[in-house]
Amino acid sequence: MPRVNRAPSLFEVSAKVPDGFSYRQNFISEAEEHELIQEIQKLDLTPFKYYQFIGKRRTASFGWQYEFGASEITTAPDPPAFLLPLRTRAGDLFNIDPNSLIQTSVIEYSIGSPIGWHRDIPHFGVAVGISLGAACRMRFRKYNRGRSKNLNRDEILSIELQPRSIYLMGGASREIWQHSIPPVKELRYSVMMRTLRAKS
């Protein structure tokens, strides 16, 4: 059986999730969500590129960005002012220095946009995500390089990410488990904030 996190009631997790994953609903109000989406829609979002593949979702990176071809991170523009209060609140909630959340990604998921199975970018550490717009299902499976494409459903954990919710992905959920999102049925936005990985 996969080892799962019995999260404290503060984080309102009723689903089974990997160790290191925390979740809270209603992190922001509906009015705040509306304002954030309006500001995001003003950004210069570009199609996600993975080597030669161009995905359905559109993104913008701030602070740092990952270059897949070179497998390295490079500097990116500073985050826009409207994201800074969100970063402070997220850091306060999870007891993280907001200034350590040095990378931000804003992602637009048009209808039908998925994210395939992956672990987060290795150069970064803890990841914090805020969901805006439509809900989506986040799935987890243990990372296995030689895995068969035929998955046993018992090996997959999942949680419904509600609009205006926030999650933290660290520890085992970040290092040992992969995650994915099936194609979304409605327009969704996500704000991801990350720390740099601590040097060993």
C-alpha positions in Angstrom: 0.0 0.0 0.0 1.3 3.5 -0.8 2.3 5.6 2.2 -0.1 8.5 2.5 -0.4 11.7 4.5 -3.0 12.0 7.2 -2.9 15.7 7.0 -4.1 17.9 10.0 -7.6 19.2 9.8 -6.3 22.7 9.1 -5.6 21.6 5.6 -8.9 20.0 5.0 -7.7 16.9 3.1 -10.2 14.0 3.0 -8.5 12.3 0.1 -5.4 10.1 0.4 -2.4 12.1 -0.7 1.4 11.4 -0.6 3.5 12.5 2.4 4.6 16.1 2.0 1.4 17.3 0.3 -0.8 19.8 2.1 -4.0 21.4 0.8 -6.4 24.1 1.9 -9.6 25.2 0.3 -10.8 28.9 0.2 -7.4 30.3 0.4 -8.7 33.4 -1.4 -12.2 34.9 -1.9 -14.2 34.8 -5.1 -13.6 38.6 -5.5 -9.8 38.1 -5.2 -10.0 35.2 -7.6 -11.8 37.3 -10.2 -9.3 40.1 -9.8 -6.4 37.7 -10.2 -7.8 36.2 -13.4 -8.3 39.6 -14.9 -4.7 40.5 -14.2 -3.4 37.2 -15.5 -5.3 37.7 -18.8 -3.3 40.9 -19.3 0.0 38.9 -19.2 1.9 37.9 -22.3 1.3 34.1 -22.0 3.0 31.9 -24.5 2.4 28.2 -25.5 4.2 25.7 -23.3 7.2 24.2 -25.1 8.9 20.9 -24.2 11.7 20.4 -26.6 9.9 20.2 -30.0 6.5 19.6 -28.4 4.0 22.5 -28.1 1.3 22.0 -25.4 -2.2 23.4 -25.2 -1.6 25.4 -22.1 0.0 28.8 -22.1 2.5 30.0 -19.5 4.6 32.9 -18.2 7.6 32.5 -15.9 9.0 35.1 -13.4 12.2 35.1 -11.3 13.6 32.0 -13.0 12.6 29.8 -15.9 13.6 26.3 -16.9 15.2 25.8 -20.3 14.4 22.2 -21.3 16.9 22.1 -24.1 19.8 23.0 -21.9 18.4 21.4 -18.7 19.2 24.6 -16.7 17.4 27.5 -15.2 17.9 31.1 -16.4 16.8 34.4 -15.0 13.3 35.7 -15.9 11.5 39.1 -15.3 10.5 39.9 -11.8 6.9 38.9 -10.9 4.2 41.5 -11.5 3.1 43.5 -8.5 -0.3 41.9 -8.2 1.3 38.5 -7.4 3.4 39.8 -4.5 0.6 39.8 -1.8 -0.3 36.3 -2.9 3.3 35.2 -2.4 3.3 36.7 1.1 0.1 35.0 2.1 1.2 31.7 0.8 4.5 31.9 2.6 2.8 32.9 5.9 0.3 30.0 5.6 3.0 27.3 5.1 5.6 29.0 7.3 7.9 29.7 4.4 9.9 32.9 4.0 7.9 34.5 1.1 11.2 35.9 -0.3 12.4 32.3 -0.7 9.6 31.6 -3.2 11.9 33.0 -5.9 10.2 31.4 -9.0 6.7 31.9 -10.2 4.8 30.3 -13.1 1.4 31.4 -14.3 -0.4 28.8 -16.4 -3.6 29.0 -18.4 -5.3 25.7 -19.1 -7.7 26.0 -22.1 -10.4 23.3 -22.4 -8.8 20.0 -23.0 -5.4 20.9 -21.7 -3.6 18.2 -19.7 -0.3 17.7 -17.8 1.3 14.4 -18.3 3.0 12.4 -15.6 6.2 14.1 -14.3 8.1 15.2 -11.3 8.7 18.9 -10.8 11.8 20.7 -12.2 14.8 19.3 -10.3 16.4 22.7 -9.8 13.6 23.8 -7.5 12.5 22.7 -4.1 9.1 23.1 -2.5 6.2 24.0 -4.9 3.1 26.0 -3.9 0.1 26.1 -6.2 -3.0 28.3 -6.2 -6.0 27.1 -8.4 -8.2 29.7 -10.2 -11.2 29.2 -12.4 -12.3 25.6 -12.9 -11.6 22.7 -10.6 -9.3 19.9 -11.7 -8.1 16.5 -10.5 -4.4 16.0 -9.5 -3.2 12.4 -9.6 -0.1 10.9 -8.0 1.8 7.7 -8.7 5.2 6.5 -7.4 8.0 7.3 -9.8 9.4 4.2 -11.6 11.7 4.7 -14.6 10.9 1.3 -16.0 7.1 1.6 -15.5 4.7 -0.1 -17.8 2.1 2.2 -19.5 -0.6 0.0 -18.0 -1.3 1.4 -14.6 -3.1 -0.3 -11.7 -5.7 2.0 -10.4 -4.8 1.1 -6.9 -1.4 2.6 -7.5 -2.8 6.1 -8.2 -3.9 8.6 -5.5 -5.9 11.7 -6.5 -7.4 14.9 -5.1 -9.8 17.4 -6.5 -8.2 20.9 -6.6 -11.0 23.3 -6.0 -11.1 26.9 -7.3 -9.4 29.3 -4.9 -7.6 26.5 -3.1 -3.9 26.2 -2.4 -1.5 23.3 -2.0 2.1 22.7 -1.0 4.1 19.9 -2.6 7.3 18.9 -0.9 9.1 16.0 0.6 8.0 12.6 -0.8 5.2 14.1 -2.8 7.8 16.2 -4.7 10.7 13.7 -4.8 9.2 10.2 -4.9 5.8 10.7 -6.6 5.0 11.9 -10.0 1.8 13.9 -10.6 -0.4 14.7 -13.6 -3.7 16.5 -14.4 -6.2 15.0 -16.9 -7.6 17.3 -19.6 -9.6 20.0 -18.0 -13.2 20.5 -18.9 -13.3 24.3 -18.3 -10.9 27.2 -18.5 -8.5 27.1 -15.5 -5.6 29.1 -14.3 -2.8 28.2 -11.8 -0.2 30.2 -10.0 2.9 28.1 -9.0 5.6 29.4 -6.7 8.8 27.5 -6.0 11.9 27.7 -3.8 15.3 26.8 -5.0 16.5 23.4 -4.2 18.9 23.4 -1.2 22.4 22.5 -2.0 23.5 19.1 -0.6 
